[in-house]
Amino acid sequence: MRRLTVLRAAAAALLLTAALSGTGPQAAAGTPDTIRPAAAGLIDGMRLDLGLTRQQAERRLLAERTAMAVDERARSAAGPAYGGSWFDPAKGRLVVALTDRAKAAEVKALGAETRLVRYGAALLDRVKSRLDALRAPAGVAGWHVDPRADRVVVTVVRADRDGPAVRAFLERARLTGPVTVTETERAPVTYAAGTVGGDPYYTGNVRCSIGFSVHGGFVTAGHCGRAGAAVRGWDGSAMGTFQGSSFPGDDYAYVSIHSGWWTVPVVLGWGTVPDRLVRGSAEAPVGASVCRSGSTTRWHCGTVLAKNETVNYSQGAVHQMTKTSVCAEGGDSGGSFISGDQAQGVTSGGWGNCSSGGETWFQPVNEILGRYGLRLHTA
């Protein structure tokens, strides 16, 4: 009989515990907690990674929670004039881009600031879709719509920018519409890792991190395993099976769990912060703080840099990703991204490490839930 444990599910960003029977505790019903109790455990992580004081972190979390609520209403109020949105940490407010000045008063009344732009979200999304149809060479890291720049931003690896294949791609890209180019030090890679003893879950010789608990299992990264692959838990025992997986194109998967395991709505804080309860999946805006939990580098925080980015991995492009300033390393793949108490997505890949820094992308969790018809396990 396996010993009941809680925190030895360790490096899984979601707490998934081995049980003495196949039946686990039920999630408590109710509405989200108030912002200060829900966010209290995040403060130390934000102080460490974002350089904030405790008071600054508390104020920012409250402002970001307000911005999440305003964003949805502002998008509806702006209608076709919506040009994207982002959180301004200096002002503590949501900024909404508009292509029609006549919509400004209505959006401002919701508590957001506005900025007039030329192109807007609908046109830029079409430009990005045209880029998605192109085959990108290895020196192109990815591309996304940037509402602050009112452009589609193409990111290239600095050392490869002058290569003929990259130059030819950029020429084609500029023909699709308003495009600007930026550089990065290195191309993104996925963050799966070889087997290391004592870590959270394995499939074959690959180690990854659990993302979020859903009723019947958990979600994680698609590059961690194919549909039908068996999953072993942190203790080496049979844990579950990949029921669905997509990579490249997407980077998400759903694993059903066997009896002897149960799911709980928790993300591990690894002692940096208390373990986090998951209360929903409201999407954080660009500019908002976000934290990641993973089996290798544990708990780190940063900010949302961009959304709807196409990431050009060596295995193929992955679409509709969210870019962050959070670091990650091999074995963190599949782990949780959370903002406050709201699930955001599962770790896909990036560049850099947690010693010198870098950038990491995640697959938004709401897309995964919709694709497989899953229900997030919430507190």
C-alpha positions as a Markdown table, in Angstrom:
| # | Residue | x | y | z |
|---|---|---|---|---|
| 1 | Met | 0.0 | 0.0 | 0.0 |
| 2 | Arg | 1.4 | 3.4 | -0.9 |
| 3 | Arg | 1.9 | 5.9 | 1.8 |
| 4 | Leu | -0.5 | 8.9 | 1.7 |
| 5 | Thr | 1.4 | 12.0 | 0.9 |
| 6 | Val | 0.7 | 15.6 | 0.0 |
| 7 | Leu | 3.7 | 17.6 | -0.9 |
| 8 | Arg | 5.8 | 14.7 | -2.4 |
| 9 | Ala | 3.7 | 15.2 | -5.5 |
| 10 | Ala | 6.5 | 17.8 | -5.5 |
| 11 | Ala | 7.6 | 19.2 | -8.8 |
| 12 | Ala | 4.1 | 19.0 | -10.3 |
| 13 | Ala | 2.9 | 22.5 | -10.4 |
| 14 | Leu | -0.5 | 21.1 | -9.5 |
| 15 | Leu | -0.9 | 19.2 | -6.2 |
| 16 | Leu | -2.0 | 15.7 | -7.2 |
| 17 | Thr | -1.8 | 13.3 | -4.3 |
| 18 | Ala | -1.5 | 9.6 | -4.1 |
| 19 | Ala | -4.5 | 8.2 | -2.1 |
| 20 | Leu | -5.4 | 5.1 | -0.2 |
| 21 | Ser | -8.6 | 4.7 | -2.3 |
| 22 | Gly | -9.8 | 5.8 | -5.6 |
| 23 | Thr | -12.1 | 8.5 | -4.2 |
| 24 | Gly | -10.8 | 11.9 | -3.2 |
| 25 | Pro | -12.2 | 15.0 | -1.5 |
| 26 | Gln | -14.7 | 17.2 | -3.4 |
| 27 | Ala | -14.0 | 20.8 | -4.3 |
| 28 | Ala | -15.7 | 23.3 | -2.1 |
| 29 | Ala | -18.4 | 25.3 | -3.8 |
| 30 | Gly | -18.4 | 29.1 | -3.6 |
| 31 | Thr | -17.3 | 32.3 | -5.1 |
| 32 | Pro | -13.7 | 33.7 | -5.3 |
| 33 | Asp | -12.2 | 35.0 | -2.1 |
| 34 | Thr | -11.5 | 38.7 | -1.6 |
| 35 | Ile | -8.3 | 39.8 | -3.3 |
| 36 | Arg | -6.1 | 40.2 | -0.2 |
| 37 | Pro | -6.5 | 36.7 | 1.3 |
| 38 | Ala | -6.4 | 35.1 | -2.1 |
| 39 | Ala | -3.2 | 36.8 | -3.0 |
| 40 | Ala | -1.3 | 36.9 | 0.3 |
| 41 | Gly | 1.0 | 34.0 | -0.5 |
| 42 | Leu | 2.1 | 35.6 | -3.8 |
| 43 | Ile | 3.6 | 38.6 | -2.3 |
| 44 | Asp | 7.1 | 37.1 | -1.5 |
| 45 | Gly | 7.4 | 35.7 | -5.0 |
| 46 | Met | 6.5 | 39.1 | -6.6 |
| 47 | Arg | 9.0 | 40.9 | -4.3 |
| 48 | Leu | 11.7 | 38.6 | -5.4 |
| 49 | Asp | 11.1 | 38.5 | -9.1 |
| 50 | Leu | 9.5 | 41.8 | -9.8 |
| 51 | Gly | 11.4 | 43.9 | -7.3 |
| 52 | Leu | 8.3 | 45.2 | -5.5 |
| 53 | Thr | 7.7 | 46.0 | -1.9 |
| 54 | Arg | 5.0 | 44.2 | 0.0 |
| 55 | Gln | 2.7 | 47.2 | -0.3 |
| 56 | Gln | 3.4 | 47.7 | -4.0 |
| 57 | Ala | 2.7 | 44.0 | -4.7 |
| 58 | Glu | -0.6 | 44.1 | -2.8 |
| 59 | Arg | -1.8 | 47.2 | -4.6 |
| 60 | Arg | -0.8 | 45.7 | -7.9 |
| 61 | Leu | -2.6 | 42.5 | -7.4 |
| 62 | Leu | -5.8 | 44.4 | -6.5 |
| 63 | Ala | -5.4 | 46.6 | -9.6 |
| 64 | Glu | -4.8 | 43.6 | -11.8 |
| 65 | Arg | -7.9 | 41.8 | -10.5 |
| 66 | Thr | -10.0 | 44.9 | -11.3 |
| 67 | Ala | -8.4 | 45.2 | -14.7 |
| 68 | Met | -9.4 | 41.6 | -15.5 |
| 69 | Ala | -13.0 | 42.4 | -14.8 |
| 70 | Val | -12.9 | 45.7 | -16.7 |
| 71 | Asp | -11.3 | 44.1 | -19.8 |
| 72 | Glu | -14.2 | 41.9 | -20.6 |
| 73 | Arg | -16.7 | 44.7 | -20.3 |
| 74 | Ala | -14.5 | 47.1 | -22.3 |
| 75 | Arg | -14.1 | 44.7 | -25.1 |
| 76 | Ser | -17.9 | 44.4 | -25.4 |
| 77 | Ala | -18.5 | 48.1 | -25.1 |
| 78 | Ala | -15.9 | 48.9 | -27.8 |
| 79 | Gly | -17.3 | 46.4 | -30.3 |
| 80 | Pro | -15.6 | 46.6 | -33.7 |
| 81 | Ala | -13.5 | 49.6 | -32.5 |
| 82 | Tyr | -11.6 | 47.4 | -30.0 |
| 83 | Gly | -7.9 | 47.6 | -30.7 |
| 84 | Gly | -6.6 | 45.4 | -27.8 |
| 85 | Ser | -5.8 | 46.1 | -24.2 |
| 86 | Trp | -3.0 | 46.0 | -21.6 |
| 87 | Phe | -2.4 | 46.7 | -18.0 |
| 88 | Asp | -0.3 | 49.7 | -17.1 |
| 89 | Pro | 1.5 | 48.9 | -13.9 |
| 90 | Ala | 2.7 | 52.5 | -13.4 |
| 91 | Lys | -0.9 | 53.8 | -13.3 |
| 92 | Gly | -2.5 | 50.6 | -12.0 |
| 93 | Arg | -5.2 | 50.7 | -14.7 |
| 94 | Leu | -6.3 | 48.9 | -17.9 |
| 95 | Val | -5.6 | 50.7 | -21.2 |
| 96 | Val | -7.9 | 50.0 | -24.1 |
| 97 | Ala | -6.9 | 50.8 | -27.7 |
| 98 | Leu | -9.7 | 52.1 | -29.9 |
| 99 | Thr | -10.0 | 52.8 | -33.6 |
| 100 | Asp | -13.1 | 55.0 | -33.1 |
| 101 | Arg | -12.8 | 58.1 | -30.8 |
| 102 | Ala | -16.6 | 58.0 | -30.3 |
| 103 | Lys | -16.3 | 54.9 | -28.1 |
| 104 | Ala | -13.9 | 56.5 | -25.7 |
| 105 | Ala | -16.4 | 57.9 | -23.2 |
| 106 | Glu | -18.2 | 54.6 | -22.9 |
| 107 | Val | -15.0 | 52.6 | -22.3 |
| 108 | Lys | -13.7 | 55.2 | -19.8 |
| 109 | Ala | -16.9 | 55.0 | -17.8 |
| 110 | Leu | -16.0 | 51.4 | -17.1 |
| 111 | Gly | -12.7 | 52.5 | -15.4 |
| 112 | Ala | -10.2 | 52.1 | -18.2 |
| 113 | Glu | -8.0 | 54.5 | -20.0 |
| 114 | Thr | -8.2 | 54.7 | -23.8 |
| 115 | Arg | -5.7 | 55.2 | -26.6 |
| 116 | Leu | -6.6 | 56.0 | -30.2 |
| 117 | Val | -4.9 | 53.7 | -32.7 |
| 118 | Arg | -5.0 | 53.3 | -36.5 |
| 119 | Tyr | -5.4 | 49.6 | -37.2 |
| 120 | Gly | -7.0 | 47.8 | -34.3 |
| 121 | Ala | -7.4 | 44.1 | -33.3 |
| 122 | Ala | -9.5 | 42.8 | -36.2 |
| 123 | Leu | -7.1 | 44.0 | -38.9 |
| 124 | Leu | -4.0 | 43.0 | -37.0 |
| 125 | Asp | -5.4 | 39.5 | -36.3 |
| 126 | Arg | -5.9 | 39.1 | -40.1 |
| 127 | Val | -2.3 | 40.1 | -40.7 |
| 128 | Lys | -1.1 | 37.6 | -38.2 |
| 129 | Ser | -3.3 | 34.9 | -39.8 |
| 130 | Arg | -1.5 | 35.6 | -43.1 |
| 131 | Leu | 1.8 | 35.2 | -41.4 |
| 132 | Asp | 0.6 | 31.9 | -39.8 |
| 133 | Ala | 0.2 | 30.6 | -43.3 |
| 134 | Leu | 3.8 | 31.2 | -44.2 |
| 135 | Arg | 6.6 | 28.7 | -43.5 |
| 136 | Ala | 9.1 | 30.4 | -41.2 |
| 137 | Pro | 12.8 | 29.5 | -41.2 |
| 138 | Ala | 14.7 | 28.6 | -38.1 |
| 139 | Gly | 16.0 | 32.1 | -37.5 |
| 140 | Val | 12.5 | 33.4 | -37.0 |
| 141 | Ala | 11.5 | 33.0 | -33.3 |
| 142 | Gly | 7.8 | 33.9 | -33.6 |
| 143 | Trp | 5.2 | 36.7 | -34.1 |
| 144 | His | 2.3 | 38.3 | -32.3 |
| 145 | Val | -0.1 | 41.2 | -32.3 |
| 146 | Asp | 1.1 | 44.0 | -30.1 |
| 147 | Pro | -1.8 | 46.4 | -29.2 |
| 148 | Arg | 0.6 | 48.9 | -27.7 |
| 149 | Ala | 2.6 | 49.2 | -30.9 |
| 150 | Asp | -0.6 | 48.8 | -33.1 |
| 151 | Arg | 1.5 | 46.4 | -35.2 |
| 152 | Val | 2.2 | 42.7 | -35.7 |
| 153 | Val | 5.7 | 42.1 | -34.2 |
| 154 | Val | 8.0 | 39.5 | -35.8 |
| 155 | Thr | 10.8 | 38.4 | -33.5 |
| 156 | Val | 14.0 | 37.1 | -35.1 |
| 157 | Val | 17.2 | 35.6 | -33.6 |
| 158 | Arg | 19.8 | 38.4 | -33.7 |
| 159 | Ala | 22.6 | 36.2 | -35.1 |
| 160 | Asp | 20.4 | 35.0 | -37.9 |
| 161 | Arg | 18.7 | 38.3 | -38.9 |
| 162 | Asp | 20.9 | 38.9 | -42.0 |
| 163 | Gly | 20.6 | 35.3 | -43.2 |
| 164 | Pro | 19.0 | 35.0 | -46.7 |
| 165 | Ala | 16.1 | 32.8 | -45.4 |
| 166 | Val | 15.2 | 35.2 | -42.6 |
| 167 | Arg | 15.5 | 38.3 | -44.9 |
| 168 | Ala | 13.2 | 36.6 | -47.5 |
| 169 | Phe | 10.6 | 35.8 | -44.8 |
| 170 | Leu | 10.6 | 39.4 | -43.5 |
| 171 | Glu | 10.1 | 40.7 | -47.0 |
| 172 | Arg | 7.0 | 38.5 | -47.4 |
| 173 | Ala | 5.9 | 39.4 | -43.9 |
| 174 | Arg | 5.9 | 43.2 | -44.6 |
| 175 | Leu | 3.7 | 42.6 | -47.6 |
| 176 | Thr | 0.9 | 41.2 | -45.3 |
| 177 | Gly | 0.3 | 44.6 | -43.5 |
| 178 | Pro | 1.6 | 46.7 | -40.6 |
| 179 | Val | 4.6 | 44.6 | -39.4 |
| 180 | Thr | 7.6 | 45.6 | -37.3 |
| 181 | Val | 10.7 | 43.5 | -36.4 |
| 182 | Thr | 12.4 | 42.9 | -33.0 |
| 183 | Glu | 15.3 | 40.7 | -32.0 |
| 184 | Thr | 15.9 | 38.0 | -29.4 |
| 185 | Glu | 19.2 | 36.4 | -28.3 |
| 186 | Arg | 18.1 | 32.8 | -28.8 |
| 187 | Ala | 15.4 | 30.7 | -30.4 |
| 188 | Pro | 12.7 | 29.2 | -28.1 |
| 189 | Val | 12.8 | 25.5 | -27.2 |
| 190 | Thr | 10.3 | 23.3 | -25.4 |
| 191 | Tyr | 11.0 | 22.6 | -21.7 |
| 192 | Ala | 10.6 | 18.8 | -21.4 |
| 193 | Ala | 13.5 | 17.0 | -19.7 |
| 194 | Gly | 15.0 | 13.5 | -19.4 |
| 195 | Thr | 14.0 | 11.3 | -16.5 |
| 196 | Val | 15.2 | 12.5 | -13.1 |
| 197 | Gly | 14.4 | 10.5 | -9.9 |
| 198 | Gly | 11.9 | 11.9 | -7.5 |
| 199 | Asp | 10.2 | 14.3 | -9.9 |
| 200 | Pro | 6.5 | 14.6 | -10.6 |
| 201 | Tyr | 5.3 | 12.7 | -13.6 |
| 202 | Tyr | 7.0 | 10.8 | -16.4 |
| 203 | Thr | 6.0 | 9.4 | -19.8 |
| 204 | Gly | 8.7 | 7.2 | -21.4 |
| 205 | Asn | 12.0 | 8.9 | -20.6 |
| 206 | Val | 10.5 | 12.4 | -20.5 |
| 207 | Arg | 9.8 | 14.4 | -17.3 |
| 208 | Cys | 7.3 | 17.2 | -17.3 |
| 209 | Ser | 5.1 | 19.1 | -14.8 |
| 210 | Ile | 1.4 | 18.9 | -14.1 |
| 211 | Gly | -0.6 | 22.0 | -15.1 |
| 212 | Phe | -4.0 | 22.3 | -13.6 |
| 213 | Ser | -6.5 | 19.8 | -12.1 |
| 214 | Val | -9.6 | 19.1 | -14.0 |
| 215 | His | -12.4 | 16.8 | -13.0 |
| 216 | Gly | -11.0 | 13.3 | -13.9 |
| 217 | Gly | -7.4 | 14.3 | -14.5 |
| 218 | Phe | -5.1 | 17.2 | -15.3 |
| 219 | Val | -4.0 | 19.3 | -18.2 |
| 220 | Thr | -0.3 | 19.7 | -19.3 |
| 221 | Ala | 1.8 | 20.4 | -22.4 |
| 222 | Gly | 1.2 | 18.4 | -25.6 |
| 223 | His | 4.9 | 17.9 | -26.4 |
| 224 | Cys | 5.2 | 15.9 | -23.1 |
| 225 | Gly | 3.4 | 12.9 | -24.5 |
| 226 | Arg | 1.1 | 11.5 | -27.3 |
| 227 | Ala | -2.4 | 10.3 | -26.9 |
| 228 | Gly | -2.5 | 6.8 | -25.4 |
| 229 | Ala | 0.9 | 7.2 | -23.7 |
| 230 | Ala | 1.1 | 5.9 | -20.1 |
| 231 | Val | 1.9 | 8.3 | -17.3 |
| 232 | Arg | 3.8 | 7.5 | -14.1 |
| 233 | Gly | 3.6 | 9.6 | -11.0 |
| 234 | Trp | 6.4 | 11.0 | -8.8 |
| 235 | Asp | 6.7 | 7.6 | -7.0 |
| 236 | Gly | 7.0 | 5.6 | -10.2 |
| 237 | Ser | 3.5 | 4.1 | -9.9 |
| 238 | Ala | 0.9 | 4.1 | -12.7 |
| 239 | Met | -0.8 | 7.4 | -12.7 |
| 240 | Gly | -2.9 | 7.8 | -15.8 |
| 241 | Thr | -3.0 | 8.0 | -19.6 |
| 242 | Phe | -2.8 | 10.8 | -22.2 |
| 243 | Gln | -6.4 | 11.0 | -23.5 |
| 244 | Gly | -5.6 | 13.8 | -26.0 |
| 245 | Ser | -2.5 | 15.6 | -27.1 |
| 246 | Ser | -1.7 | 18.2 | -29.7 |
| 247 | Phe | 1.8 | 19.4 | -30.8 |
| 248 | Pro | 2.9 | 21.3 | -32.8 |
| 249 | Gly | 0.2 | 23.6 | -34.0 |
| 250 | Asp | -1.0 | 23.6 | -30.3 |
| 251 | Asp | 0.9 | 22.6 | -27.2 |
| 252 | Tyr | -1.7 | 21.0 | -24.8 |
| 253 | Ala | -2.8 | 17.7 | -23.5 |
| 254 | Tyr | -5.3 | 16.0 | -21.2 |
| 255 | Val | -4.3 | 13.2 | -18.9 |
| 256 | Ser | -7.0 | 11.0 | -17.2 |
| 257 | Ile | -5.9 | 9.6 | -13.8 |
| 258 | His | -6.3 | 6.1 | -12.4 |
| 259 | Ser | -7.9 | 5.1 | -9.1 |
| 260 | Gly | -5.4 | 5.7 | -6.3 |
| 261 | Trp | -5.0 | 9.3 | -7.3 |
| 262 | Trp | -7.2 | 12.3 | -6.8 |
| 263 | Thr | -7.2 | 15.9 | -8.0 |
| 264 | Val | -7.3 | 19.0 | -5.9 |
| 265 | Pro | -7.4 | 22.7 | -7.0 |
| 266 | Val | -3.9 | 23.6 | -5.9 |
| 267 | Val | -0.7 | 24.9 | -7.4 |
| 268 | Leu | 2.5 | 24.2 | -5.5 |
| 269 | Gly | 4.3 | 27.2 | -4.1 |
| 270 | Trp | 7.5 | 25.2 | -3.2 |
| 271 | Gly | 8.0 | 26.9 | 0.1 |
| 272 | Thr | 8.6 | 30.3 | -1.7 |
| 273 | Val | 4.9 | 31.0 | -1.2 |
| 274 | Pro | 2.1 | 28.9 | 0.3 |
| 275 | Asp | 0.4 | 26.5 | -2.1 |
| 276 | Arg | -2.1 | 28.4 | -4.2 |
| 277 | Leu | -5.8 | 27.6 | -4.4 |
| 278 | Val | -7.2 | 27.9 | -8.0 |
| 279 | Arg | -10.6 | 29.7 | -8.0 |
| 280 | Gly | -11.1 | 30.3 | -11.8 |
| 281 | Ser | -9.5 | 31.0 | -15.1 |
| 282 | Ala | -10.1 | 34.7 | -15.8 |
| 283 | Glu | -7.5 | 35.8 | -18.3 |
| 284 | Ala | -4.9 | 38.4 | -17.1 |
| 285 | Pro | -4.2 | 41.3 | -19.5 |
| 286 | Val | -0.9 | 42.1 | -21.2 |
| 287 | Gly | 1.3 | 43.9 | -18.5 |
| 288 | Ala | -0.2 | 42.0 | -15.6 |
| 289 | Ser | 1.9 | 39.9 | -13.2 |
| 290 | Val | 1.9 | 36.1 | -13.5 |
| 291 | Cys | 3.7 | 33.3 | -11.7 |
| 292 | Arg | 4.8 | 29.9 | -12.7 |
| 293 | Ser | 5.2 | 26.6 | -10.8 |
| 294 | Gly | 7.3 | 23.8 | -12.3 |
| 295 | Ser | 9.2 | 20.7 | -11.3 |
| 296 | Thr | 12.7 | 22.0 | -12.0 |
| 297 | Thr | 12.9 | 25.7 | -11.1 |
| 298 | Arg | 9.8 | 25.7 | -8.8 |
| 299 | Trp | 8.2 | 29.1 | -8.3 |
| 300 | His | 9.0 | 32.2 | -10.3 |
| 301 | Cys | 7.1 | 35.4 | -11.3 |
| 302 | Gly | 7.1 | 38.0 | -14.1 |
| 303 | Thr | 4.7 | 39.8 | -16.4 |
| 304 | Val | 2.6 | 39.0 | -19.4 |
| 305 | Leu | 4.4 | 40.4 | -22.5 |
| 306 | Ala | 2.2 | 39.4 | -25.4 |
| 307 | Lys | -0.8 | 37.3 | -26.4 |
| 308 | Asn | -1.8 | 35.3 | -29.4 |
| 309 | Glu | 1.9 | 34.7 | -30.4 |
| 310 | Thr | 3.0 | 32.1 | -32.9 |
| 311 | Val | 6.1 | 30.5 | -31.6 |
| 312 | Asn | 8.4 | 28.9 | -34.1 |
| 313 | Tyr | 9.9 | 25.8 | -32.4 |
| 314 | Ser | 12.2 | 23.5 | -34.3 |
| 315 | Gln | 9.4 | 20.8 | -34.3 |
| 316 | Gly | 7.0 | 23.3 | -35.9 |
| 317 | Ala | 5.0 | 26.4 | -35.2 |
| 318 | Val | 2.6 | 26.6 | -32.2 |
| 319 | His | -0.2 | 29.2 | -32.3 |
| 320 | Gln | -2.1 | 31.4 | -29.9 |
| 321 | Met | 0.5 | 31.3 | -27.2 |
| 322 | Thr | 1.1 | 33.9 | -24.4 |
| 323 | Lys | 4.6 | 35.3 | -23.9 |
| 324 | Thr | 5.9 | 36.2 | -20.4 |
| 325 | Ser | 9.1 | 37.4 | -18.8 |
| 326 | Val | 9.1 | 34.4 | -16.4 |
| 327 | Cys | 12.1 | 32.1 | -16.5 |
| 328 | Ala | 11.9 | 28.3 | -16.9 |
| 329 | Glu | 14.1 | 25.3 | -17.6 |
| 330 | Gly | 13.9 | 21.7 | -18.8 |
| 331 | Gly | 11.3 | 19.7 | -16.9 |
| 332 | Asp | 9.1 | 22.7 | -16.2 |
| 333 | Ser | 7.1 | 22.0 | -19.3 |
| 334 | Gly | 3.4 | 21.6 | -18.7 |
| 335 | Gly | 3.5 | 23.4 | -15.3 |
| 336 | Ser | 1.1 | 26.0 | -14.1 |
| 337 | Phe | 0.9 | 29.7 | -14.9 |
| 338 | Ile | -1.3 | 31.5 | -12.4 |
| 339 | Ser | -2.3 | 35.2 | -11.8 |
| 340 | Gly | -3.6 | 35.8 | -8.3 |
| 341 | Asp | -5.9 | 32.8 | -7.9 |
| 342 | Gln | -6.8 | 32.5 | -11.6 |
| 343 | Ala | -5.4 | 29.8 | -13.8 |
| 344 | Gln | -3.7 | 31.1 | -16.9 |
| 345 | Gly | -2.1 | 28.3 | -18.8 |
| 346 | Val | 0.5 | 25.5 | -19.1 |
| 347 | Thr | 4.2 | 26.0 | -19.7 |
| 348 | Ser | 5.3 | 25.3 | -23.3 |
| 349 | Gly | 8.9 | 26.6 | -23.8 |
| 350 | Gly | 11.1 | 29.6 | -24.1 |
| 351 | Trp | 14.7 | 30.6 | -24.0 |
| 352 | Gly | 17.2 | 31.3 | -21.2 |
| 353 | Asn | 17.2 | 30.0 | -17.6 |
| 354 | Cys | 16.5 | 31.0 | -14.1 |
| 355 | Ser | 20.0 | 32.0 | -13.3 |
| 356 | Ser | 20.5 | 34.6 | -16.1 |
| 357 | Gly | 16.8 | 35.1 | -17.0 |
| 358 | Gly | 14.8 | 34.6 | -20.2 |
| 359 | Glu | 11.3 | 34.4 | -21.6 |
| 360 | Thr | 8.7 | 31.7 | -21.5 |
| 361 | Trp | 5.5 | 31.0 | -23.4 |
| 362 | Phe | 2.4 | 29.2 | -22.1 |
| 363 | Gln | -0.7 | 27.7 | -23.8 |
| 364 | Pro | -3.8 | 29.4 | -22.4 |
| 365 | Val | -5.8 | 27.0 | -20.2 |
| 366 | Asn | -9.3 | 28.1 | -21.4 |
| 367 | Glu | -8.4 | 26.9 | -24.9 |
| 368 | Ile | -7.5 | 23.5 | -23.5 |
| 369 | Leu | -10.7 | 23.2 | -21.4 |
| 370 | Gly | -12.8 | 24.1 | -24.5 |
| 371 | Arg | -10.9 | 21.7 | -26.8 |
| 372 | Tyr | -11.5 | 18.6 | -24.6 |
| 373 | Gly | -14.7 | 19.7 | -22.9 |
| 374 | Leu | -13.1 | 19.7 | -19.5 |
| 375 | Arg | -14.1 | 21.4 | -16.2 |
| 376 | Leu | -11.4 | 23.1 | -14.2 |
| 377 | His | -11.3 | 21.9 | -10.6 |
| 378 | Thr | -11.7 | 25.1 | -8.5 |
| 379 | Ala | -11.8 | 25.8 | -4.8 |
